[in-house]
């Protein structure tokens, strides 16, 4: 099942319940770890009511839902029992078994629900934490913790949510992708960018707003520790100015905002000035040399202040 909310009704055949011999049915691949509860089966057998059909995995004839009903039928002396079939995979059959045991019958223990969630995480790693939580009766935060513990290095690029839509497993990556697309195609529609980045149009709108206001397109709370950018000063230390400026000019976030483009133009002029320093010095009249020197010194102090402010911001980001 690609959709974590698709119920087992959609996967059954259209045929009505069939009577099959109890001898052909195999034990359930159940999330329950304990034996059949005889007292519960006895209560069902003596209830006198017609019990619902068992749900059976047709390819294997394993019971998906109804182990206690089967035991009750045997206690009633029945040789056959009514079943409906599920034709999907064994992995999906297990998910349906968990879902059925959560929705009715004897409740699963916390340990059984946790074990079921771990198994579903392995068989359906692209399902969202909320989707798995809904099926296992756990909290989404509990499923997220199990996912991190079980396979932190096997994070899929996207997850199927409860509404069937695929979203990035890491929201920061989707926002960063949108920022790059916006920089390269500023006239593209929000829906186009959203479709390619795998995020909602409203998220693209927020990314565009944040960039326009000179903010990080990813809110601080959405960045994971492993995705937090390191200090720019540490990465760039020791590189020549032209190489540093070339790297900055490739950054889509700087190119997209007005303030970012202004910084790139200022740095590009600085690179051009360094390449023509001798010509610039020769072009200044002697009687203006002192004034030009004072202006250059003031520019150097302004650049130093800007450098220190950026350094403080980089250090604060690294500590966050």
C-alpha positions, 0 to 999 in steps of 0.5 A, a space after each residue: 500500500 502506497 498510502 498509509 491511510 488506505 484501509 483494507 476494504 480497498 484491497 479486498 476482492 469484490 466477492 462476498 464472504 466465502 466458507 472455507 475449511 478451518 484446516 486450510 487456515 494458517 496461524 496469523 502473522 500477528 502483532 500479538 506476542 502471547 497465545 490465544 486468550 481462551 477466556 475471550 474465545 470462550 466468550 465469543 463462542 457462547 455469545 450466540 451471535 453470528 461472528 464477522 468473517 475472518 480476514 485472510 491473506 489469500 496468497 498464504 491463507 494466513 489469518 490477518 484478523 480473526 484468530 479468536 473468532 476462528 477459535 470460537 468457531 472451533 469451540 462451537 464445533 464448526 468445520 468451516 468459517 466465513 472469510 474475506 480475502 486480502 490480495 496484497 503483499 505479506 508486508 501490507 497484510 501485517 499492517 492490516 493486522 495491526 490496524 485491525 487489532 488496534 481498532 477492535 478486540 483485545 487491546 495490544 500492549 505497549 510493547 506489542 505496538 512498539 514492535 509493530 511500529 518497528 517492523 512497519 518502519 522497516 517494511 515501509 520506510 517512506 511512510 510518515 511518522 503520523 501515518 505509522 502512529 495512526 496505525 499502531 496507536 502510538 504517538 507520532 513523536 514515539 515513532 519518530 524516536 524509533 525511526 532515529 534509533 533504528 536506521 538514522 542513516 537510511 532516511 528516505 528523501 520523502 515520506 507518504 503522509 496521512 493524506 497520501 501526498 509525498 513530502 520531504 523527510 527533512 523540511 529544511 531540504 525542501 525549503 532549500 530546494 525551493 530557494 535554489 529554484 526561486 533564484 534560478 527561475 524568479 518568474 516561475 509560479 508558486 505551484 511550479 516551484 512547489 511541485 519540483 521542490 516537493 513542498 506546499 505552495 504556501 511553504 514556497 510563498 514563505 520561503 520567498 518572503 523570508 529571502 526577500 526580507 534577508 532571512 534564512 529560508 529555513 526557520 531555525 526550529 526546522 534545521 536538524 543539527 547535521 544540517 546546520 551550516 558551519 561558520 563561513 569564516 572557518 570555511 573561507 579562511 585562507 582562500 584568495 578574495 576572487 575565489 571567495 567572491 566566486 563562491 558567494 556569487 553561486 549562492 542562490 539566496 544571495 542572488 535572490 534578495 536585493 541586499 544579497 545582490 548589493 553585497 555581491 556587487 560591492 565584493 565584485 567591485 573590490 576584486 576589480 579594484 585589486 586587479 587594477 590597484 596600480 592604475 587607480 593609484 596613478 590616476 589620483 592627483 597628488 593634491 587628492 592623494 591624502 583625501 583618497 587615502 582617508 576615504 580608503 581607510 574609512 572603507 577598510 574600517 567599514 569592511 572590518 566592522 561588516 566582517 566582525 558582524 558576520 563573524 559573530 552571526 556565524 559563531 552564533 549559528 554554529 552554537 545554535 
